């Protein structure tokens, strides 16, 4: 190899490593035991499993479970995580718990007025400077995060579609419930999300899981396992090739 070509290869390798030199900031929330509404079974394990997976890639993982996941604390911790990420970093927000048609049910949610509304989530996430933002919501009616909010609120249409690099991966359509798998430790959506991220979705075997690969794998398996009762949806302003998990990156 000539000196000139050697230097070109070294420059390419350096650029590749620099491209991967980004920090992932994660907030994973799971609520099984609620203060005012009926309990769930798998959701805290969902959040714990997601947190453990991301710990193999970053030390910046915040986990909120049960009574820790109050309305105010979820938004406060999301704001903290968002404020740390810079333009070249990755933001990940995962939630598993009850959902309503206007938002997510925190530990202390009593009614629709005390949920963590989609508008509140949108307003915080939009302040984040990261150009790769990934939101994974495993909750009933999660597809509602795509739709405009109630009168007087910010909406997904105004808060997300004008922001490049935001990916919403939602466990169910707006009118669907999300199923807990009675034969596994995680709900159906999170079960296949984890499997996909760990490599099952990597169809080209390059050790990089893209948004398109992940959606195809998860949506197909969840719809099949729930006999068509649950259909995950992916939405936002991002490229199909957006990297959601890179097993080649330096830890």
HUUR-V777661 format. One line per field, one symbol per residue. ss: DSSP state (H for helix, E for strand, - for the rest). psi: psi as a letter, one per 30 degrees, with the letter a starting at -180 (. if undefined). burial: + if it has 16 or more other ideal C-beta (glycine too) atoms within 10 Angstrom, else -. A space follows every 10 residues. Layout:
BEGIN
ss: ???
psi: ???
burial: ???
END
This chain:
BEGIN
ss: --HHHHHHHH HHHHHHHHHH ---EEEEEEE ---------- --HHHHHHHH HHHH------ EEEEEHHH-- HHHHHHHHHH HHHH-----E EEEEEE--EE --EE------ -HHH-EEHHH HHHHH----- -EEEEEEE-- -HHHHH---- -----HHHH- -----EEEEE ---------- -------HHH HHHHHHHHHH -------EEE HHHHHHHHHH HHHHH----- --EEEEE--- --EEEE---- -
psi: kleeeeeeee eeeeeeeeef ilkkkkjkkk jejleflkll efeeeeeeee eeefffflfi kkkkkbffhl eeeeeeeeee eeffkleglk kkkkkkakll ffakjlegke aefgljleee eeeeeffkfk gjkkkjjilk gffffflkll kfllleeffe fgjkgkkkjk fllegllkkk jfglflleee efeeeeefff fifghggkkl eeeeeeeeee eeeefghgfk jkkklajlkf gkkfkjgfkk .
burial: ---------- ---------- -+++++++++ ++-+--+--+ -+++++++++ +-++--++-+ +-++++--++ +-+++-+++- ++--+---++ ++++++++++ -++++++++- ----++++++ ++-+++-+-+ ++++++++++ ++++++--+- --++++--++ --+-++++++ +++--+++++ +----+++++ ++++-++--+ ++-----+++ +++++++++- ++--++---+ -+++++-+-- -+++++--+- -
END
